[in-house]
Amino acid sequence: MEQPKTDTAPGGPDPAVMLFDGVCNLCNGAVQFIVRRDPAGSIRFAALQSDAASTILAENGLPADYLKTIVLVEGGRAYTHSTAALRIARRLSGAWPLFYHLFIWVPRPIRDLVYDLVARNRYRMFGKSEACMVPTPELRARFLA
């Protein structure tokens, strides 16, 4: 497995890795959204169906078939569900970090209830692809093999 690169732009945030459902249209759209709002390139990506993600999941005590949530590995710790989403928002440009500061105070069970409702219905609401997304040549460096 290729190890996540730890280099970021000078003064940029510590690197993180986001694991996402590679066949989920909502998740693929989220990756595109994040890429456009993470100019420092501090977030790297891997589809949950990839070998890289399997290794990262195992290293963090999560099952290899963990497809029900995004996973953010940051600072040596894995975050899932709404906490992962909020920690990602905190890294983005513009007003998106406000979502972290506003919603991190909401008790996690309540946040995760809303997150899980969307996650359970994501294929029905947004569709599913037959294969994981293939990053463009410009984005390839941000994806783990």
C-alpha positions in Angstrom: 0.0 0.0 0.0 1.2 3.5 -0.8 1.6 5.4 2.5 -0.3 8.7 2.7 2.0 11.6 1.9 2.6 13.9 4.8 3.7 16.9 2.9 1.3 19.8 2.5 1.6 23.3 1.5 3.9 25.4 3.7 1.8 26.4 6.8 -1.0 24.1 5.6 -2.9 21.8 8.0 -1.7 18.4 8.9 -2.6 15.8 6.2 -5.7 13.6 6.5 -7.1 10.7 4.6 -10.8 10.4 3.8 -12.2 7.0 3.0 -15.4 7.0 1.0 -17.8 4.6 -0.7 -16.4 4.6 -4.2 -19.7 3.6 -5.9 -21.9 6.1 -4.1 -22.8 9.1 -6.2 -23.3 11.2 -3.1 -19.8 10.3 -1.9 -18.2 10.9 -5.2 -19.9 14.3 -5.4 -18.6 15.0 -1.9 -15.1 14.2 -2.9 -15.3 16.7 -5.9 -16.8 19.3 -3.5 -14.0 18.8 -1.0 -11.3 19.0 -3.7 -12.5 22.3 -4.9 -12.5 23.7 -1.4 -9.3 22.3 -0.1 -6.7 24.4 -1.9 -3.9 23.2 0.3 -4.6 19.6 -0.7 -4.5 18.6 2.9 -7.1 15.8 2.4 -6.1 12.6 0.5 -8.7 10.1 -0.6 -9.3 6.4 -1.0 -12.4 4.4 -1.9 -13.5 2.1 0.8 -13.4 -0.7 -1.7 -9.6 -0.2 -2.3 -6.7 -2.1 -0.9 -5.4 1.1 0.6 -8.6 1.6 2.5 -8.7 -2.0 3.7 -5.2 -1.5 5.2 -6.2 1.8 6.8 -9.4 0.4 8.2 -7.5 -2.6 9.7 -4.9 -0.3 11.3 -7.7 1.6 12.9 -9.6 -1.4 14.2 -12.5 -1.1 11.7 -13.9 -4.0 9.6 -12.7 -4.2 6.0 -16.3 -4.1 4.8 -17.1 -0.9 6.6 -19.2 0.9 3.9 -21.8 2.6 6.0 -19.9 5.8 6.7 -17.1 8.0 5.5 -13.9 7.6 7.6 -11.5 10.4 8.2 -8.0 9.5 9.5 -6.5 12.6 11.0 -3.7 13.0 13.6 -3.4 9.2 13.9 -7.1 8.8 14.8 -10.1 7.6 12.8 -13.3 9.5 12.9 -16.6 8.3 11.4 -20.2 9.5 10.7 -21.0 13.1 11.5 -17.8 13.7 13.4 -15.8 12.9 10.2 -18.0 15.1 8.1 -17.6 18.0 10.5 -13.8 17.6 10.8 -13.7 17.7 7.0 -15.7 20.9 6.9 -13.3 22.4 9.4 -10.5 22.0 6.8 -12.3 23.6 3.9 -12.0 27.2 2.6 -14.8 29.7 2.8 -17.5 29.6 5.4 -17.5 25.8 5.7 -15.5 25.6 9.0 -18.5 27.4 10.6 -20.4 24.1 10.3 -17.9 22.5 12.5 -18.1 25.2 15.1 -21.9 25.3 15.1 -22.6 21.5 15.0 -19.8 19.9 17.0 -21.6 21.0 20.1 -24.8 19.1 19.1 -24.6 15.7 21.0 -23.1 13.1 18.7 -26.1 10.7 19.0 -28.3 13.4 17.5 -25.8 14.3 14.8 -25.3 10.7 13.9 -29.0 10.0 13.7 -29.3 12.6 10.9 -26.1 11.4 9.3 -27.3 7.7 9.4 -30.7 8.6 7.9 -29.0 10.1 4.8 -26.3 7.3 4.7 -28.9 4.5 4.8 -30.8 6.1 1.9 -27.9 7.5 -0.2 -28.2 4.9 -3.0 -31.9 5.5 -3.4 -31.7 9.3 -3.2 -28.5 9.8 -5.2 -27.8 6.6 -7.1 -25.0 4.2 -7.3 -22.2 3.6 -9.9 -21.1 0.3 -11.2 -17.5 1.0 -10.5 -15.4 3.3 -8.3 -14.6 6.8 -9.7 -11.4 7.2 -11.6 -9.7 10.4 -10.6 -8.5 12.8 -13.3 -4.8 13.0 -14.0 -4.7 16.3 -12.0 -6.3 14.7 -9.0 -4.5 11.3 -9.1 -1.8 12.4 -6.6 -4.5 13.0 -4.0 -5.8 9.4 -4.2 -4.2 6.4 -2.5 -3.8 3.3 -4.6 
